[in-house]
């Protein structure tokens, strides 16, 4: 799975960020939280101690490549843009005798998007649509592993303020719609846990700093 995601990351990055002359690309490091009642019920049911940035919501670190092509759609007010992202969710440990660990990751990319403020030099406001793929994981030691696979269309908005010629700060709001089976699959070891089903369709909020590439 990791190899497939890496290949997709390289392919999408090359096609999205390398083919236009008048393109600005930023590399971002963000932190964020996931708002999802299904996940909140899951962590409460299975007694996970959540390491949270905000009010006990599951948190994550996000790496992102965001590009805006100012050469596209020259006769239009709108200019195209998009983002490739990787999210790593902080591991959380249950407070029962089993001490299972709950974590996960998401790889995502945009299929289409527009910058709706192309004439404002110090601000980009992107509205995009794309896909997320990944999984949530539960482990018991090194011998037992469960996975809940995720394939989800996503809608995203991103507001970026440019600070000089190289730096920026941005905020992202992302909603995904998981279309996979909500059941957990035992991938390794014996079935020790009765994990409740979880279809993962959270609202993801993140913010961070970026560096202009090139």
Backbone as ProteinMPNN parsed JSONL, in Angstrom:
{"seq_chain_A": "XXXXXXXXXXXXXXXXXXXXXXXXXXXXXXXXXXXXXXXXXXXXXXXXXXXXXXXXXXXXXXXXXXXXXXXXXXXXXXXXXXXXXXXXXXXXXXXXXXXXXXXXXXXXXXXXXXXXXXXXXXXXXXXXXXXXXXXXXXXXXXXXXXXXXXXXXXXXXXXXXXXXXXXXXXXXXXXXXXXXXXXXXXXXXXXXXXXXXXXXXXXXXXXXXXXXXX", "coords_chain_A": {"N_chain_A": [[0.823, -1.207, 0.0], [1.925, 1.288, 0.841], [3.898, 1.602, -1.097], [2.358, 1.879, -3.404], [1.013, 4.285, -2.83], [3.195, 6.016, -2.763], [4.076, 5.943, -5.431], [1.817, 7.025, -6.704], [1.874, 9.565, -5.545], [4.235, 10.664, -6.636], [3.571, 10.591, -9.367], [1.239, 12.208, -9.558], [2.227, 14.591, -8.504], [4.2, 15.275, -10.365], [2.68, 15.63, -12.72], [0.911, 17.619, -11.964], [2.376, 19.795, -10.99], [4.548, 20.412, -12.56], [4.257, 21.281, -15.197], [3.602, 23.818, -16.108], [4.574, 27.141, -16.936], [4.056, 29.57, -15.577], [3.584, 29.1, -12.702], [2.938, 28.827, -9.242], [4.185, 27.09, -6.495], [3.776, 25.69, -3.315], [5.24, 24.195, -0.468], [3.843, 22.755, 2.323], [3.699, 22.425, 5.879], [1.42, 21.255, 8.075], [-0.828, 21.234, 10.898], [-3.675, 19.575, 12.304], [-7.186, 18.884, 13.088], [-9.743, 16.358, 13.328], [-13.169, 16.337, 12.834], [-15.645, 14.287, 13.663], [-18.427, 12.451, 14.327], [-18.824, 9.676, 14.262], [-16.228, 8.624, 14.525], [-15.609, 9.73, 17.007], [-17.431, 8.376, 18.671], [-16.376, 5.83, 18.306], [-13.754, 5.947, 19.476], [-14.494, 6.514, 22.094], [-16.051, 4.255, 22.773], [-14.147, 2.212, 22.643], [-12.322, 3.029, 24.483], [-10.097, 4.857, 24.126], [-7.356, 6.926, 24.877], [-7.205, 10.045, 23.827], [-4.788, 11.906, 22.194], [-4.918, 15.118, 21.784], [-5.237, 18.126, 19.834], [-7.346, 19.801, 20.133], [-10.068, 19.865, 22.118], [-10.43, 17.02, 22.547], [-10.631, 15.86, 20.015], [-9.545, 13.721, 17.378], [-6.253, 14.132, 16.149], [-3.894, 15.352, 13.647], [-0.89, 15.368, 11.604], [0.034, 17.081, 8.659], [1.375, 16.972, 5.411], [1.774, 18.943, 2.547], [1.563, 19.755, -0.923], [0.908, 22.532, -2.719], [-0.403, 24.051, -5.597], [-0.746, 26.762, -7.875], [-1.782, 27.67, -11.039], [-1.139, 30.284, -12.987], [-1.238, 30.736, -15.668], [-3.279, 29.408, -16.833], [-6.561, 29.284, -18.297], [-6.799, 31.92, -19.511], [-8.616, 33.788, -20.432], [-10.453, 33.928, -18.485], [-11.734, 34.823, -15.257], [-11.079, 33.062, -13.242], [-8.422, 30.926, -12.056], [-6.567, 27.92, -12.355], [-5.946, 25.474, -9.764], [-4.523, 23.262, -7.251], [-3.975, 20.562, -4.849], [-1.735, 18.218, -3.359], [-1.752, 15.908, -0.752], [-0.617, 14.49, 2.388], [-1.646, 12.893, 5.244], [-0.957, 12.143, 8.618], [-2.19, 10.49, 11.31], [-2.154, 11.01, 14.782], [-1.015, 8.421, 16.956], [-3.13, 6.725, 19.292], [-3.627, 5.336, 22.479], [-5.391, 2.7, 24.055], [-7.056, 2.675, 27.279], [-7.441, 0.288, 28.609], [-6.85, -3.166, 29.649], [-5.742, -4.386, 27.415], [-4.388, -2.545, 25.831], [-4.412, -1.485, 23.139], [-3.477, 0.19, 20.031], [-4.498, 2.993, 18.205], [-4.452, 4.43, 15.046], [-3.594, 6.054, 11.901], [-3.621, 6.966, 8.337], [-3.821, 9.199, 5.51], [-3.725, 9.669, 2.063], [-4.021, 12.125, -0.403], [-5.313, 13.797, -3.353], [-6.041, 16.428, -5.679], [-8.44, 16.614, -8.298], [-9.552, 18.623, -9.74], [-9.791, 22.22, -9.672], [-10.045, 25.671, -8.569], [-8.612, 28.958, -8.249], [-10.062, 31.447, -6.63], [-9.439, 34.068, -6.149], [-7.613, 35.411, -7.998], [-6.533, 37.889, -8.696], [-5.67, 39.161, -6.481], [-2.696, 39.779, -5.065], [-1.395, 38.921, -2.711], [-2.91, 36.912, -1.584], [-4.276, 33.659, -1.898], [-7.182, 31.856, -2.674], [-8.309, 28.787, -2.763], [-10.594, 26.501, -4.186], [-11.357, 23.2, -4.355], [-11.677, 19.84, -5.722], [-11.352, 16.342, -5.12], [-9.721, 13.241, -4.281], [-9.351, 11.055, -1.453], [-7.306, 8.505, -0.079], [-6.539, 5.733, 2.008], [-6.106, 4.454, 5.335], [-7.463, 3.522, 8.53], [-5.978, 2.228, 11.48], [-5.684, -0.416, 13.865], [-3.714, -1.733, 16.375], [-2.419, -4.413, 18.346], [0.167, -4.767, 20.288], [2.873, -6.239, 18.467], [1.765, -8.306, 17.137], [-0.92, -8.381, 16.343], [-3.104, -6.945, 14.037], [-5.462, -4.678, 12.748], [-7.332, -3.281, 9.994], [-9.097, -0.529, 8.619], [-10.112, 0.28, 5.624], [-9.995, 3.197, 3.508], [-11.576, 5.014, 1.018], [-12.306, 7.905, -0.484], [-14.121, 10.49, -1.959], [-13.384, 14.011, -1.976], [-13.936, 17.416, -0.879], [-12.477, 20.606, -0.828], [-11.404, 23.645, 0.677], [-9.022, 26.252, 0.654], [-7.269, 28.8, 2.237], [-4.748, 31.05, 1.678], [-2.193, 33.137, 2.864], [0.307, 35.14, 1.647], [3.594, 35.718, 2.691], [5.876, 37.876, 2.091], [8.318, 36.936, -0.393], [8.737, 34.205, -0.212], [7.479, 32.77, 1.915], [4.479, 31.566, 3.579], [1.266, 31.48, 5.242], [-1.415, 29.293, 5.934], [-4.824, 28.064, 5.878], [-6.872, 25.206, 5.92], [-9.921, 23.662, 4.977], [-11.546, 20.685, 4.852], [-13.707, 18.246, 3.535], [-14.574, 14.902, 3.494], [-15.984, 11.944, 1.905], [-16.525, 8.901, 2.702], [-16.647, 5.902, 0.891], [-16.319, 3.231, 1.291], [-16.493, -0.167, 2.673], [-17.657, -0.29, 6.004], [-16.63, -2.058, 7.889], [-14.071, -3.473, 10.0], [-11.038, -5.083, 9.053], [-9.297, -7.997, 9.879], [-5.933, -8.175, 9.716], [-3.657, -9.396, 10.637], [-2.64, -11.897, 12.986], [-4.597, -13.033, 15.874], [-8.146, -12.638, 16.404], [-8.795, -10.406, 18.645], [-10.294, -8.257, 19.453], [-13.484, -6.72, 19.519], [-14.308, -4.786, 17.3], [-16.151, -1.887, 16.585], [-18.098, -0.956, 13.686], [-16.98, 1.485, 11.293], [-17.435, 4.099, 9.218], [-15.58, 6.439, 7.595], [-15.963, 9.697, 7.445], [-15.041, 12.508, 7.943], [-14.975, 16.049, 8.916], [-12.219, 17.911, 8.199], [-9.931, 20.036, 9.608], [-7.19, 22.183, 9.205], [-4.075, 23.924, 9.709], [-1.132, 25.825, 8.885], [2.348, 26.433, 7.987], [4.067, 27.536, 5.006], [6.453, 27.048, 2.325], [7.655, 28.594, -0.549], [8.426, 26.932, -3.516], [11.15, 26.79, -5.786]], "CA_chain_A": [[0.0, 0.0, 0.0], [2.79, 2.462, 0.904], [4.56, 1.746, -2.386], [1.36, 2.402, -4.34], [0.792, 5.686, -2.505], [4.38, 6.765, -3.155], [4.047, 6.055, -6.886], [0.767, 7.983, -7.021], [2.338, 10.892, -5.13], [5.196, 11.143, -7.624], [2.883, 10.798, -10.644], [0.352, 13.367, -9.479], [3.051, 15.774, -8.293], [4.858, 15.621, -11.623], [1.704, 16.119, -13.698], [0.201, 18.792, -11.47], [3.207, 20.917, -10.588], [5.734, 20.61, -13.369], [4.029, 21.452, -16.617], [3.228, 25.182, -16.475], [5.632, 28.092, -16.658], [3.633, 30.586, -14.615], [2.976, 28.341, -11.611], [3.515, 28.949, -7.905], [3.998, 25.87, -5.72], [4.188, 25.797, -1.924], [5.293, 23.007, 0.391], [3.283, 23.113, 3.62], [3.604, 21.546, 7.044], [0.22, 21.675, 8.798], [-1.411, 20.407, 11.949], [-5.121, 19.699, 12.212], [-8.075, 18.024, 13.872], [-10.841, 15.742, 12.587], [-14.466, 16.412, 13.509], [-16.424, 13.172, 13.137], [-19.155, 11.802, 15.423], [-18.6, 8.232, 14.206], [-14.917, 8.36, 15.13], [-15.69, 10.07, 18.428], [-18.082, 7.249, 19.326], [-15.459, 4.69, 18.253], [-12.697, 6.078, 20.483], [-15.118, 6.413, 23.416], [-16.458, 2.864, 22.994], [-12.97, 1.362, 22.847], [-11.571, 3.589, 25.603], [-8.818, 5.415, 23.715], [-6.926, 8.214, 25.39], [-6.914, 10.807, 22.62], [-3.833, 13.008, 22.258], [-5.654, 16.029, 20.914], [-4.934, 19.552, 19.773], [-8.541, 20.596, 20.401], [-11.274, 19.283, 22.702], [-10.51, 15.567, 22.445], [-10.784, 15.395, 18.644], [-8.342, 13.081, 16.847], [-5.423, 15.149, 15.497], [-3.001, 14.833, 12.618], [0.119, 16.184, 10.92], [-0.238, 17.054, 7.225], [2.312, 17.513, 4.436], [0.973, 19.326, 1.38], [2.088, 20.519, -2.052], [-0.196, 23.293, -3.307], [0.026, 24.749, -6.805], [-1.682, 27.614, -8.616], [-1.294, 27.94, -12.394], [-1.658, 31.584, -13.407], [-1.307, 30.791, -17.128], [-4.463, 28.696, -17.31], [-7.829, 29.99, -18.449], [-6.385, 33.319, -19.59], [-9.775, 34.636, -20.697], [-11.377, 33.759, -17.376], [-11.328, 35.395, -13.965], [-10.58, 31.982, -12.411], [-7.171, 30.265, -12.409], [-6.621, 26.576, -11.799], [-5.068, 25.167, -8.643], [-4.788, 21.972, -6.629], [-3.099, 20.175, -3.749], [-1.455, 16.83, -3.005], [-1.604, 15.91, 0.707], [-0.45, 13.261, 3.159], [-1.987, 13.113, 6.65], [-0.62, 11.089, 9.572], [-2.968, 10.689, 12.528], [-1.414, 10.662, 15.989], [-1.449, 7.171, 17.609], [-3.802, 6.844, 20.584], [-3.594, 4.045, 23.174], [-6.561, 2.436, 24.906], [-6.741, 2.642, 28.703], [-7.841, -0.985, 29.192], [-5.743, -4.097, 29.862], [-5.18, -4.83, 26.139], [-3.492, -1.468, 25.385], [-4.336, -1.396, 21.678], [-3.117, 1.505, 19.495], [-5.351, 3.43, 17.098], [-3.772, 5.462, 14.267], [-4.045, 6.018, 10.511], [-3.043, 7.907, 7.392], [-4.594, 9.511, 4.309], [-3.083, 10.309, 0.923], [-5.067, 12.75, -1.206], [-4.935, 14.68, -4.448], [-7.16, 17.114, -6.316], [-8.669, 16.366, -9.713], [-9.888, 19.907, -10.35], [-9.85, 23.284, -8.682], [-9.885, 27.05, -9.03], [-8.245, 30.017, -7.324], [-11.13, 32.425, -6.864], [-8.933, 35.424, -5.925], [-6.342, 35.451, -8.742], [-6.026, 39.242, -8.89], [-5.136, 39.653, -5.209], [-1.354, 39.217, -5.144], [-0.886, 38.329, -1.472], [-3.859, 35.918, -1.077], [-4.897, 32.657, -2.754], [-8.302, 31.126, -2.083], [-8.544, 27.649, -3.642], [-11.719, 25.585, -3.974], [-10.925, 22.05, -5.15], [-12.312, 18.538, -5.506], [-10.422, 15.257, -5.408], [-9.885, 11.933, -3.64], [-8.484, 10.593, -0.38], [-7.165, 7.067, 0.086], [-5.71, 5.394, 3.15], [-6.705, 3.499, 6.265], [-7.31, 3.598, 9.974], [-5.349, 0.998, 11.934], [-5.653, -0.765, 15.286], [-2.69, -2.743, 16.629], [-2.171, -4.91, 19.698], [1.562, -5.174, 20.219], [3.325, -6.422, 17.092], [1.217, -9.547, 16.616], [-2.315, -8.268, 15.903], [-3.345, -5.691, 13.311], [-6.722, -4.474, 12.03], [-7.381, -2.123, 9.111], [-10.339, -0.054, 8.043], [-9.667, 0.975, 4.427], [-10.724, 4.422, 3.196], [-11.545, 5.606, -0.323], [-13.298, 8.95, -0.235], [-14.111, 11.794, -2.633], [-13.223, 15.119, -1.029], [-14.065, 18.82, -1.264], [-11.532, 21.344, 0.006], [-11.119, 25.061, 0.462], [-7.754, 26.631, 1.294], [-6.972, 30.226, 2.238], [-3.304, 31.222, 1.862], [-1.663, 34.491, 2.915], [1.723, 35.134, 1.289], [4.435, 36.575, 3.533], [7.08, 38.107, 1.306], [8.477, 36.197, -1.638], [8.985, 32.771, -0.023], [6.746, 32.126, 2.994], [3.035, 31.756, 3.619], [0.48, 30.764, 6.24], [-2.656, 28.883, 5.271], [-5.823, 27.294, 6.61], [-7.587, 24.298, 5.018], [-11.144, 22.997, 5.436], [-11.711, 19.56, 3.931], [-14.766, 17.289, 3.857], [-14.5, 13.708, 2.662], [-17.175, 11.092, 1.917], [-16.015, 7.527, 2.596], [-17.565, 5.023, 0.165], [-15.884, 1.853, 1.486], [-17.154, -0.981, 3.688], [-17.288, 0.241, 7.317], [-16.12, -3.091, 8.787], [-12.642, -3.64, 10.194], [-10.498, -6.35, 8.567], [-8.157, -8.524, 10.623], [-4.841, -8.376, 8.763], [-2.563, -10.164, 11.239], [-2.858, -12.401, 14.331], [-5.901, -13.521, 16.322], [-9.174, -11.61, 16.578], [-8.904, -10.149, 20.086], [-11.132, -7.091, 19.714], [-14.776, -6.609, 18.83], [-14.297, -3.391, 16.872], [-17.399, -1.419, 15.986], [-17.934, -0.478, 12.316], [-16.695, 2.913, 11.208], [-17.284, 4.738, 7.905], [-14.829, 7.62, 8.008], [-16.308, 10.87, 6.623], [-14.929, 13.65, 8.843], [-14.588, 17.388, 8.511], [-10.812, 18.019, 8.575], [-9.461, 21.415, 9.655], [-5.756, 22.243, 9.455], [-3.406, 25.194, 9.463], [0.31, 25.663, 8.97], [3.25, 27.351, 7.286], [4.501, 27.016, 3.73], [7.612, 27.598, 1.658], [7.537, 28.586, -2.003], [9.473, 26.155, -4.189], [11.642, 27.372, -7.022]], "C_chain_A": [[0.862, 1.264, 0.0], [3.489, 2.702, -0.423], [3.609, 2.338, -3.416], [1.125, 3.889, -4.1], [1.976, 6.542, -2.933], [4.399, 6.991, -4.667], [2.995, 7.072, -7.321], [1.197, 9.406, -6.689], [3.286, 11.481, -6.171], [4.494, 11.478, -8.937], [2.031, 12.053, -10.623], [1.147, 14.648, -9.307], [3.684, 16.231, -9.595], [3.877, 16.224, -12.612], [1.068, 17.42, -13.267], [1.09, 20.01, -11.319], [4.395, 21.193, -11.506], [5.491, 21.028, -14.795], [3.695, 22.88, -17.029], [4.343, 26.141, -16.089], [5.251, 29.048, -15.537], [2.875, 29.931, -13.451], [3.704, 28.621, -10.305], [3.17, 27.692, -7.114], [4.557, 26.06, -4.319], [4.211, 24.416, -1.269], [4.877, 23.424, 1.794], [3.462, 22.012, 4.653], [2.474, 22.076, 7.904], [-0.053, 20.746, 9.973], [-2.918, 20.617, 11.912], [-5.865, 18.742, 13.1], [-9.209, 17.536, 12.979], [-12.113, 15.801, 13.422], [-15.369, 15.338, 12.892], [-17.1, 12.449, 14.299], [-18.943, 10.291, 15.444], [-17.269, 7.868, 14.847], [-14.934, 8.671, 16.62], [-16.363, 8.956, 19.216], [-17.166, 6.03, 19.367], [-14.395, 4.788, 19.346], [-13.268, 6.025, 21.902], [-15.494, 4.972, 23.751], [-15.272, 1.988, 23.334], [-11.93, 1.992, 23.76], [-10.176, 4.071, 25.206], [-8.581, 6.758, 24.389], [-6.448, 9.047, 24.201], [-5.926, 11.928, 22.924], [-4.306, 14.069, 21.274], [-5.113, 17.446, 20.969], [-6.122, 20.407, 20.181], [-9.675, 19.706, 20.883], [-11.477, 17.803, 22.391], [-10.811, 15.039, 21.038], [-9.462, 14.794, 18.161], [-7.577, 14.074, 15.968], [-4.451, 14.512, 14.515], [-1.964, 15.868, 12.211], [-0.094, 16.005, 9.425], [0.912, 17.681, 6.446], [1.539, 17.792, 3.158], [1.82, 20.055, 0.352], [0.902, 21.204, -2.733], [0.315, 24.115, -4.477], [-1.108, 25.583, -7.371], [-1.047, 27.945, -9.955], [-1.93, 29.23, -12.903], [-1.72, 31.741, -14.924], [-2.587, 30.17, -17.661], [-5.656, 29.628, -17.415], [-7.611, 31.497, -18.544], [-7.547, 34.268, -19.841], [-10.813, 34.583, -19.582], [-10.833, 34.444, -16.135], [-10.658, 34.343, -13.106], [-9.268, 31.428, -12.956], [-7.129, 28.914, -11.693], [-5.634, 26.406, -10.652], [-5.434, 23.832, -8.045], [-3.726, 21.631, -5.61], [-2.949, 18.664, -3.685], [-1.134, 16.806, -1.517], [-1.296, 14.52, 1.239], [-0.7, 13.6, 4.622], [-1.601, 11.891, 7.481], [-1.334, 11.394, 10.882], [-2.194, 10.189, 13.742], [-1.913, 9.337, 16.565], [-2.068, 7.463, 18.982], [-3.918, 5.454, 21.199], [-4.811, 3.885, 24.064], [-6.136, 2.333, 26.368], [-7.279, 1.391, 29.39], [-6.623, -1.899, 29.296], [-5.067, -4.527, 28.559], [-4.18, -3.822, 25.585], [-3.312, -1.459, 23.861], [-4.033, 0.04, 21.263], [-3.941, 1.794, 18.248], [-4.654, 4.572, 16.364], [-4.307, 5.423, 12.833], [-3.317, 7.01, 9.635], [-3.97, 8.073, 6.201], [-3.684, 10.165, 3.278], [-4.182, 10.884, 0.036], [-4.515, 13.613, -2.314], [-6.193, 15.251, -5.081], [-7.22, 16.786, -7.801], [-9.023, 17.641, -10.462], [-9.947, 20.962, -9.259], [-9.657, 24.646, -9.302], [-9.387, 27.924, -7.881], [-9.208, 31.176, -7.583], [-10.71, 33.865, -6.551], [-7.619, 35.617, -6.686], [-5.741, 36.834, -8.872], [-5.529, 39.885, -7.596], [-3.773, 39.001, -5.013], [-0.921, 38.487, -3.876], [-1.809, 37.264, -0.889], [-4.249, 34.967, -2.207], [-6.058, 32.035, -1.989], [-8.696, 30.028, -3.068], [-9.784, 26.882, -3.208], [-11.483, 24.404, -4.915], [-11.746, 20.809, -4.816], [-11.356, 17.436, -5.894], [-10.756, 13.996, -4.647], [-8.913, 11.779, -2.482], [-8.471, 9.069, -0.36], [-6.273, 6.8, 1.285], [-6.397, 4.386, 4.042], [-6.565, 3.996, 7.69], [-6.816, 2.234, 10.444], [-5.514, 0.842, 13.445], [-4.655, -1.9, 15.452], [-2.69, -3.133, 18.1], [-0.771, -5.488, 19.689], [2.015, -5.239, 18.771], [2.663, -7.62, 16.422], [-0.192, -9.47, 16.07], [-2.504, -6.915, 15.229], [-4.675, -5.741, 12.582], [-6.585, -3.256, 11.127], [-8.811, -1.824, 8.704], [-9.951, 0.809, 6.841], [-10.6, 2.139, 4.103], [-10.5, 4.789, 1.73], [-12.667, 6.634, -0.346], [-13.119, 10.136, -1.176], [-14.027, 12.915, -1.602], [-13.482, 16.453, -1.697], [-13.237, 19.648, -0.295], [-11.564, 22.825, -0.334], [-9.861, 25.41, 1.25], [-7.525, 28.119, 1.118], [-5.495, 30.408, 2.593], [-2.928, 32.7, 1.827], [-0.156, 34.423, 2.672], [2.483, 36.159, 2.12], [5.755, 36.782, 2.81], [7.11, 37.217, 0.081], [8.538, 34.689, -1.45], [8.053, 32.076, 0.962], [5.252, 32.418, 2.902], [2.475, 31.078, 4.863], [-0.862, 30.433, 5.585], [-3.548, 28.128, 6.232], [-6.622, 26.484, 5.599], [-8.82, 23.739, 5.719], [-11.461, 21.926, 4.404], [-12.821, 18.632, 4.436], [-14.63, 16.1, 2.916], [-15.728, 12.83, 2.886], [-16.744, 9.655, 1.637], [-17.052, 6.623, 1.936], [-17.21, 3.545, 0.353], [-16.724, 1.149, 2.546], [-16.729, -0.512, 5.08], [-16.661, -0.786, 8.262], [-14.591, -3.096, 8.842], [-12.217, -5.019, 9.693], [-9.293, -6.745, 9.416], [-7.056, -8.876, 9.622], [-3.727, -9.261, 9.317], [-2.965, -10.619, 12.63], [-4.272, -12.878, 14.597], [-6.856, -12.362, 16.562], [-9.447, -11.415, 18.066], [-9.933, -9.079, 20.422], [-12.427, -7.167, 18.918], [-14.954, -5.151, 18.417], [-15.605, -3.012, 16.189], [-17.129, -0.862, 14.586], [-17.732, 1.037, 12.29], [-16.507, 3.329, 9.757], [-16.753, 6.142, 8.161], [-15.075, 8.791, 7.043], [-16.24, 12.141, 7.461], [-14.86, 14.99, 8.122], [-13.186, 17.601, 9.068], [-10.38, 19.479, 8.491], [-7.974, 21.421, 9.977], [-5.225, 23.627, 9.131], [-1.91, 24.99, 9.588], [1.062, 26.703, 8.167], [3.718, 26.693, 5.998], [5.715, 27.752, 3.2], [7.407, 27.51, 0.148], [8.702, 27.849, -2.621], [9.864, 26.846, -5.487], [11.93, 28.845, -6.936]], "O_chain_A": [[0.58, 2.206, -0.741], [3.663, 3.847, -0.841], [4.0, 3.194, -4.209], [1.046, 4.668, -5.05], [1.794, 7.661, -3.412], [4.701, 8.09, -5.133], [3.25, 7.889, -8.206], [0.926, 10.339, -7.444], [3.162, 12.647, -6.545], [4.772, 12.508, -9.552], [2.084, 12.865, -11.547], [0.801, 15.678, -9.886], [3.706, 17.424, -9.899], [4.19, 17.214, -13.273], [0.718, 18.246, -14.109], [0.63, 21.139, -11.495], [5.169, 22.116, -11.251], [6.45, 21.125, -15.561], [3.518, 23.13, -18.221], [4.981, 25.98, -15.048], [6.056, 29.302, -14.64], [1.686, 30.179, -13.247], [4.934, 28.65, -10.263], [2.012, 27.277, -7.066], [5.68, 26.535, -4.153], [3.326, 23.589, -1.486], [5.47, 24.326, 2.386], [3.385, 20.824, 4.339], [2.541, 23.197, 8.408], [0.436, 19.618, 10.021], [-3.394, 21.69, 11.54], [-5.273, 17.901, 13.776], [-9.59, 18.196, 12.012], [-12.131, 15.37, 14.574], [-15.803, 15.463, 11.747], [-16.42, 11.895, 15.162], [-18.886, 9.687, 16.515], [-17.188, 6.915, 15.623], [-14.333, 7.944, 17.411], [-15.917, 8.622, 20.314], [-17.173, 5.279, 20.343], [-14.158, 3.817, 20.065], [-12.6, 5.543, 22.817], [-15.284, 4.517, 24.876], [-15.361, 1.122, 24.205], [-10.785, 1.541, 23.807], [-9.19, 3.74, 25.864], [-9.47, 7.606, 24.463], [-5.39, 8.77, 23.636], [-6.171, 12.78, 23.778], [-4.116, 13.929, 20.066], [-4.604, 17.905, 21.992], [-5.964, 21.577, 20.532], [-10.183, 18.88, 20.124], [-12.574, 17.387, 22.016], [-11.208, 13.883, 20.89], [-8.388, 15.297, 18.492], [-8.171, 14.771, 15.146], [-4.214, 13.305, 14.542], [-2.128, 17.067, 12.435], [-0.372, 14.896, 8.968], [1.371, 18.776, 6.77], [0.732, 16.967, 2.73], [2.681, 20.865, 0.696], [0.006, 20.54, -3.256], [1.336, 24.794, -4.371], [-2.27, 25.177, -7.355], [0.08, 28.438, -10.013], [-3.12, 29.262, -13.214], [-2.199, 32.76, -15.42], [-2.944, 30.385, -18.819], [-5.744, 30.632, -16.708], [-8.168, 32.262, -17.755], [-7.462, 35.445, -19.492], [-11.912, 35.123, -19.715], [-9.624, 34.62, -15.984], [-9.767, 34.665, -12.321], [-9.027, 31.454, -14.163], [-7.6, 28.786, -10.563], [-4.62, 27.101, -10.578], [-6.523, 23.313, -8.293], [-2.704, 22.31, -5.508], [-3.901, 17.921, -3.923], [-0.32, 17.607, -1.057], [-1.657, 13.51, 0.635], [-0.05, 14.485, 5.179], [-1.88, 10.754, 7.101], [-1.105, 12.439, 11.491], [-1.647, 9.086, 13.733], [-3.124, 9.139, 16.658], [-1.597, 8.323, 19.725], [-4.272, 4.498, 20.508], [-5.217, 4.824, 24.748], [-5.004, 1.953, 26.667], [-7.545, 1.404, 30.591], [-5.496, -1.465, 29.06], [-3.927, -4.99, 28.591], [-3.214, -4.215, 24.93], [-2.186, -1.428, 23.364], [-4.285, 0.984, 22.012], [-4.065, 0.954, 17.356], [-4.3, 5.577, 16.981], [-5.353, 4.828, 12.578], [-2.501, 7.798, 10.112], [-4.797, 7.208, 5.914], [-2.959, 11.109, 3.593], [-5.168, 10.203, -0.247], [-3.389, 14.104, -2.233], [-7.264, 14.647, -5.031], [-6.193, 16.691, -8.474], [-8.821, 17.733, -11.672], [-10.127, 20.651, -8.081], [-9.164, 24.766, -10.423], [-9.688, 27.68, -6.712], [-9.162, 31.805, -8.64], [-11.52, 34.784, -6.671], [-6.607, 35.957, -6.074], [-4.544, 36.954, -9.135], [-5.03, 41.01, -7.605], [-3.698, 37.789, -4.815], [-0.153, 37.528, -3.955], [-1.533, 36.751, 0.196], [-4.52, 35.398, -3.328], [-5.936, 31.724, -0.804], [-9.337, 30.298, -4.084], [-10.0, 26.643, -2.019], [-11.416, 24.582, -6.131], [-12.411, 20.735, -3.782], [-10.625, 17.561, -6.877], [-11.924, 13.704, -4.392], [-7.798, 12.299, -2.516], [-9.493, 8.424, -0.595], [-5.346, 7.565, 1.549], [-7.178, 3.559, 3.571], [-5.673, 4.781, 8.013], [-7.186, 1.205, 9.878], [-5.488, 1.815, 14.198], [-4.736, -2.911, 14.755], [-2.927, -2.306, 18.981], [-0.541, -6.57, 19.149], [1.613, -4.421, 17.944], [2.959, -7.924, 15.266], [-0.634, -10.4, 15.394], [-2.122, -5.877, 15.769], [-4.984, -6.711, 11.889], [-5.838, -2.324, 11.426], [-9.621, -2.723, 8.477], [-9.51, 1.945, 7.014], [-11.8, 2.097, 4.371], [-9.362, 4.861, 1.268], [-13.842, 6.281, -0.241], [-12.045, 10.738, -1.187], [-14.537, 12.783, -0.489], [-13.282, 16.617, -2.9], [-13.281, 19.425, 0.915], [-11.731, 23.206, -1.492], [-9.659, 24.93, 2.366], [-7.577, 28.642, 0.005], [-5.043, 29.985, 3.657], [-3.287, 33.425, 0.899], [0.568, 33.738, 3.395], [2.072, 37.313, 2.238], [6.656, 35.948, 2.91], [6.069, 36.794, -0.423], [8.407, 33.95, -2.426], [7.855, 30.867, 0.841], [4.819, 33.368, 2.25], [3.12, 30.216, 5.46], [-1.375, 31.208, 4.778], [-3.098, 27.62, 7.259], [-7.008, 26.999, 4.55], [-8.774, 23.388, 6.898], [-11.625, 22.224, 3.221], [-12.863, 18.282, 5.615], [-14.578, 16.263, 1.697], [-16.419, 12.943, 3.898], [-16.615, 9.246, 0.483], [-18.204, 6.578, 2.369], [-17.748, 2.692, -0.354], [-17.547, 1.765, 3.223], [-15.532, -0.349, 5.317], [-16.202, -0.414, 9.342], [-13.915, -2.77, 7.867], [-12.933, -6.003, 9.878], [-8.389, -5.942, 9.645], [-7.225, -9.764, 8.787], [-2.939, -9.816, 8.551], [-3.557, -9.85, 13.387], [-5.051, -13.102, 13.67], [-6.436, -11.25, 16.881], [-10.222, -12.155, 18.671], [-10.396, -9.004, 21.56], [-12.442, -7.627, 17.776], [-15.648, -4.381, 19.081], [-16.099, -3.733, 15.322], [-16.04, -0.347, 14.33], [-18.24, 1.766, 13.142], [-15.518, 2.949, 9.13], [-17.386, 6.938, 8.854], [-14.476, 8.863, 5.97], [-17.263, 12.792, 7.676], [-14.708, 15.06, 6.903], [-12.978, 17.487, 10.276], [-10.454, 20.09, 7.425], [-7.537, 20.747, 10.909], [-5.836, 24.394, 8.387], [-1.458, 24.097, 10.304], [0.504, 27.709, 7.729], [3.766, 25.467, 5.893], [5.982, 28.9, 3.558], [7.026, 26.459, -0.369], [9.855, 28.116, -2.28], [9.025, 27.41, -6.19], [12.352, 29.451, -7.921]]}, "name": "protein", "num_of_chains": 1, "seq": "XXXXXXXXXXXXXXXXXXXXXXXXXXXXXXXXXXXXXXXXXXXXXXXXXXXXXXXXXXXXXXXXXXXXXXXXXXXXXXXXXXXXXXXXXXXXXXXXXXXXXXXXXXXXXXXXXXXXXXXXXXXXXXXXXXXXXXXXXXXXXXXXXXXXXXXXXXXXXXXXXXXXXXXXXXXXXXXXXXXXXXXXXXXXXXXXXXXXXXXXXXXXXXXXXXXXXX"}
